[in-house]
């Protein structure tokens, strides 16, 4: 059974705004690594960040401690 992205949630709408506006964000992982870049896409389980070197980094939402705009 496929899990749908719940677009009525405020967090999903915020992530969609970050994607549309290409907002630079900082993501801190539960491993204490900090990544900076722009969100390319999100789904119910994963998100994809594009860093300054144009590398795409796919991570599970469960591995993320926080997101914040830079």
C-alpha positions as CSV (number, residue, x, y, z in Angstrom):
1,X,0.0,0.0,0.0
2,X,1.4,3.3,-1.1
3,X,1.7,6.2,1.4
4,X,0.4,9.5,0.1
5,X,2.1,12.9,0.8
6,X,-0.3,14.8,3.1
7,X,-0.3,18.2,1.4
8,X,-2.7,19.7,4.0
9,X,-0.1,19.6,6.7
10,X,1.7,22.9,7.5
11,X,5.1,21.2,7.4
12,X,4.5,19.8,4.0
13,X,3.4,23.2,2.7
14,X,6.5,24.8,4.2
15,X,8.7,22.2,2.5
16,X,6.9,22.8,-0.8
17,X,7.6,26.6,-0.4
18,X,11.3,25.9,0.3
19,X,11.4,23.8,-3.0
20,X,9.5,26.4,-5.1
21,X,11.5,29.4,-3.8
22,X,14.8,27.4,-3.8
23,X,15.4,28.6,-0.3
24,X,18.9,27.7,1.1
25,X,18.3,25.5,4.2
26,X,20.4,23.9,6.8
27,X,19.6,20.3,7.9
28,X,21.0,18.8,11.0
29,X,21.0,15.0,11.1
30,X,20.6,12.9,14.2
31,X,24.3,12.0,13.6
32,X,25.1,15.7,14.3
33,X,26.2,16.1,10.6
34,X,25.0,19.5,9.2
35,X,24.1,19.8,5.5
36,X,23.3,23.0,3.6
37,X,21.6,23.3,0.2
38,X,18.2,23.5,-1.5
39,X,15.5,20.9,-1.4
40,X,14.8,19.3,-4.7
41,X,11.9,17.1,-3.7
42,X,10.1,15.4,-0.8
43,X,8.0,12.3,-0.4
44,X,6.4,10.8,2.7
45,X,9.6,9.1,3.8
46,X,12.6,10.8,2.1
47,X,13.8,14.2,0.9
48,X,16.5,15.2,-1.6
49,X,18.9,18.1,-0.9
50,X,21.2,19.6,-3.5
51,X,24.4,20.9,-2.1
52,X,26.8,23.6,-3.4
53,X,28.6,21.1,-5.5
54,X,25.3,20.1,-7.1
55,X,25.4,16.7,-5.5
56,X,22.0,15.2,-4.6
57,X,21.7,13.8,-1.1
58,X,18.7,11.6,-0.3
59,X,17.9,11.2,3.4
60,X,15.1,9.8,5.4
61,X,13.0,12.2,7.4
62,X,13.6,10.0,10.4
63,X,17.3,10.8,10.3
64,X,16.7,14.6,10.5
65,X,16.9,16.5,13.8
66,X,15.9,19.9,12.2
67,X,15.5,22.0,9.1
68,X,16.0,25.7,9.1
69,X,16.4,28.4,6.4
70,X,19.9,29.8,6.1
